């Protein structure tokens, strides 16, 4: 028995404006005809009339049958349109950057010239195997690109360009791995700061000592930093709670004062962290330029002290380092949550419990290095905490390891 008559209106935009096509099933076959309509409601009415005629058996295909527009779009064309549409939806710039990274560096080099219907389950699995064999991305990152592919193809299904999404489902993913610790523990922090050179030290100190996101730190101007009162204003943030006034510790205030004294660009409107030409630094480059070299040098010091190396740390993870330090010195979690720019203090409470228990378990050089970071993180008279450590020993060990 033939399938019942069903259909949909296809809207296409071209150089001559918008045209409408009618795609429907009739008498067991699939048809596509050009609608005689200037607006979508007219096209929908015409489709309804055709389907009614099909049910009565009086509709006859036009002679000749209109051909569906060809060629089918390539993945490059369709994915580019998809990304542009996401940007128009108002997604955060960082999200769009993340989408663009998956497309330009991974998906397009493989699928760019494919017609959408040529992206089959087999080809998706071949892409997955190719990325795994390259060894450049971890399993979780490969899966992240597959998620983007699935998002794009799901829209192609909605547009009736393909029948099903070949990138959907867990079977199209690699076995995920547990991510490495993405933050720097307090006992690792001083080695990291002492391994950073030039602007890198005050940048890393600001992230770990004030809890800023990397984008917030790179957007800072000297007008936002009040060294006299020991505060800085975060005006550029991805959330409303992120717009805030942050208290500087004496140590961080000294870091920034030294950085300003050495800066060629120190006017109120100048960025705190700038290139040689006075421009704001690009966040996409800073992990490679600032964080990874400091980690490499810090790990050499940490190995000599018998402390675990820093692995998998990110700029964002330094916000957790900040929260750990504030918890360990006894700051109120609500205050820390406000300083870090969170509406919900649950993250701070989890870190508070973890940090205090961790310090209790540490002994020897680990405990000394941890407490050295706490001394660096002291807020002066705002905390009753006293670091119970003789620093001369750990200072000497750190100098020996340098």
N, C-alpha and C positions, 0 to 999 in steps of 0.2 A: 504494500500500500504506500503511495507517495507520501512524503513528509508534508505536513500542513504548511500553508503559505506564511512565511515570516520574512521580515526585511528590516532595513535600516537606511537612514539618509547619510550619505557620505559628503562631507563639506570639504572643498578644496580651494585653496587660495593661490592665485597666480597673478601674472603681470596685468591681466585684463580684469582682475577683480575676483570675486568669489563665485564659484559654480557649484552645483549640487548634482550628485548622482544618486540613483536608487539601486540598492543591492537587495535582492530578494530571491526566494525559492518559489518556483511555480511548476507544477506538473512533474515533480521529481528532479528538476534541474535548477541550476543556479543562473540568475540573470543579472546583468548590470545595464541600466539605461540612464541616459542623461535626462535630468528633470527639466521641465519647462517652467522654471521658477526663478525669481529674483531674490527670494528670502527663504529662510529655513521653514517658517510655518507653511508657506506655499508648497515647499517640497514635501513636507510631512503629509499635507492634505493629498497631494498627488499620489504619494505612496499608499496611503490608506485606500484611495479609490482603486488603485491597481490591485491591491490585495483583495478588496471586495469583489472585483471582477474575476480574479483568479478563483476565489471560492465558488462563484456562480458558474465558472467554466466558460466565460465569455471573453476572457482576455487573450489576446494573441500577440506574440512577440513582434516587435517592429522589424521591418525589412530595410536594410540589414540590421542585425543586433548590434547595439553600440558596444564598442570595445572598452574595457576598463583601461584607464590611463596607464601607460607604461613609460619609462621603466620603473620598476620597483626601487625605492630609495636604498642607497647603500647604508651600511652601519655608520659610516663617517658622517654622512649628511643627517641621518635621523638622530644620532647621538648628539651632534652639535646643536640641533634644534631643541632637543630635550634639555641640554644644559642651559641654553639661553632661556628656556621657559622657566627652569628652576630659579635662575637669577632674577627673573621678573616677578617671581612669587615673593621676593623679599627675604630669601634665606640669608643667613649670616655669611659674610665674606669668607670666613674661615671654612665654612661648610662647602661653599662653591669652590674654594681652592682645593679642598680634599677631593671633591668630585672631579675637578679638572686634572688633578694628579693621577687618579686612577685611569682616566681616559687617555691623556696624552702620553703617559709613560708606559702604559701596559695594555689597555684594551684596544686602542686604535692601531698600534703597531701590529697587532695580530688580526683584528677583524675589520680594519678600515674599509677595504674594498669588497667585503662580503655583502651580497644582497641579504636583506633581513631573513628571507625564507631559507637562505643557505646556512644560517647559523643553527645547526642541529645539535642535539644532545651529544652526538659523537664529537662535533667540533668544539663544543664547550669542554668536554673531557680532555680533548687534545690540548686546548689552551691551558687547562689546569695542570696537566702533566708537563707541559713545556715550562711553565713558570716554576714548578717544583724542581725540575731538572736544572734550571738556571742557577738556583741557590741564592738569588739576590734578595728575594722576599721570603719571610717566614710564612708558615702555613696560615696564620691568622691574617697576615697582610694579603696573601693570595685570595683568601676567602672574602676579604673586604672588597677586592676588585670584582669578584664574582657577584657580590651583592649589588654593586653598581650596575653590572651587566644585566642582572635580573630585573632591577628597577626600570632600566631603559626598555627592555623587551616586554615587560608587563604593559607598558604604555602602547607598544606596538600591537599587542593583543587587543587592548581596548579600542584601538583605531581599526581593528579588523584587518591589519596588514599581515599578521601571521596567526595561525590557528591556536598555538600554545606557546608557553614560555619555556624554552629548552634549558634555561639557566636556573630554574626554580627547584627548590628542594634540597634536603641535606645530602643526598647522594651526589650532588654536583660539587660538594665541598671537600676540601682536604680535612683530615683529622686535625682538629684544633689543638694547639699546645697552650699550656698555662703560661701566661705572660710573665716575663721576668720582673722582678721588683723595679718599679719605675721611679723610685725616689732615692734620695741620698740619706742614709741614716746619720744621726747626729755625730757618731764617732768617726764618720767619714768626711764630715763637712769641712773641718779646718784644713785637712790635707788638700781638698778640692780648691778652696779659696787660695791657699798658698801656692797652688800650681798654676793659677790663672795669671796672665800677664796683661798689661795695658788696661784697656777699658773692660776686659773680660772679668777681672776681679770685682769691680764695683757693680757690674751687671749681675753676676752670679750672687753677690752679696745682697743685692736688692731683691732678687727673687726669693732667696732663702731667708733673708732677714726682715722682709716686709710682706711676703706672701703674694706678690704681684704675679699676674699672668705675663707671659713673655710679650704679648701684644700691648699690655698696659705699660710695661716697663719701657718698651721701645717708643711709645707715644709720649712719654714724660718730657716736659720742657722744664727749663730751670725755674720758670715762674711757678711751677707746680711744687717745687721743693723749697720748704722754709727751714733752712738750717738753723736759724735763730730759735725757733720754737720746737724744732725736732719733729716736723710733720711733713707729709707730702700728700698731695691731692691726686686722686685717680679720677680723671674726667672722661677718659676713653675706655669704656668697658662694654662687654657683650651683654650685661644684665643691669637692671636698675640698681640692684643691691651692690653691684660692683663699683658704682660711683660713690666714692667714700674718702674719708680723711684717715690716713694711716699714721700711727705713731712710730717714730724712728728710735731704735735703740742707740745709746751713745756710740757703740762700735760702728753701726751702720752710718750714723751721722758723720763720724770721722772719715769713713770710707768715701762718702759722697763729697765731703768738703775737700779731701785730698784730690779726688777726681776733678772737681771743679777748678781747683787751683792750677792743675796741670792742663786744663782744657783750652784749646784754641777757640772754641765756640762756647761762650759762657754767658751770652745775653739772655734776657728773660724769655725771648721767643725761640731760643735755640734748643734743640733736642739735647737731652742729657747724654744719650748714647748715639754718637754720630759717626758718619764716615769722614774721611779726610776732607771731603768737599762740603761738610756741614749738613748732609742729608741724613734723614732717619735711616737707621739700619733695617735691612730686610729680614724679617723673621724667618723666612725660608732658608736663609744662608747661615743663621747664627748657630744652629746646632752643630754644623760642621766646623764653623769658624771659631766658636767660643767654647762650647760645652765639651765636645769630644777631645780636643787637645788637652784641656784641663783634666779630664777624667784619666786620660792615658798617663799623664805625669803623676797624678794623685795615686793611681793604683800602684806605681812603683814604690811610692812612700809607704802606702798601706801594707804592701807585702812585707816590707822590712820590719814593720811594727807588728806583724802577725794578725792584722785586721783584714777582714774580707774585702775583696776588690769591689769597686762600684761597677755594676753591670745593668744595662738596660735603662739607665736613668734618663729622664726627660726634663725639659724646662718645667713642664706642668707638674712633674713630680716634686719639684722644689717647693711647691705650695704645701705639700704634705710634710716636707722637712720643716718648713716654717711652723706648721701646726704642732708638730712633734716637739719642737723647741719651746713653744709657748705653753704646751701642756706640761712639759717636764719642769719648767720654772714656776709652775703653779698658777698661771693666769686662768681667769674664769673662762670656761668654754664659750659662753655667750659673747664675751668680749672678743675672743679669738675669731669666732664665726663672723662677727661684724667687721673685724679688721681684714679678714680674708675675702669679704664680699659675698658671703653666703646668706641666703634667706633662712635656710634650714640648718640648725646646729648639729644634726645627727652625725654628719661627717666628722666634725670636730670632736664630738664625744667618743666616737670610735677610735680616733687617733689618740685622744687623751688617755684612754685605757691602755692602748697598745704601748704608748711611749713611756708611761710611768712604770708599767710592768717590765718593759724591756730594760730600763735602767737598773732596776732591782736585780735583774739576772746577770748583769755584766760585772766582770771583775778585772783586775789588773790593768793592762794597757788599754783595753777596750773601755773600761769604766773611766779611766783618766781622759781619754780622747773625747768621750761623750761629755764629760763635765767641762772640758775645755770649750766645747761648742756652747754649752750652757752659759759659761761666763761671757762669751762673745754675744750671746743673745739676751743678756740681762737688760732690763729696762730701767736701771738705776734705782731710784727710790720707790718705783712703782711696784716692786716685788720684795717680799720678805725672804725670798729664797737665797741661800748662801751656798755657793758651790763648794762642797767638801773635798777639795783636792789640792795637793801641793803641786803647783804648775811647773816648778822648775824641772822636775823629772821628765814630764811628758814633753816640755819644750825642748829639753836636751835630746830626747829620743827623736823628736820630729826634725831637729836640725841635723842629727846624724843620718837620718833617712833621706834628707834632701839631696 
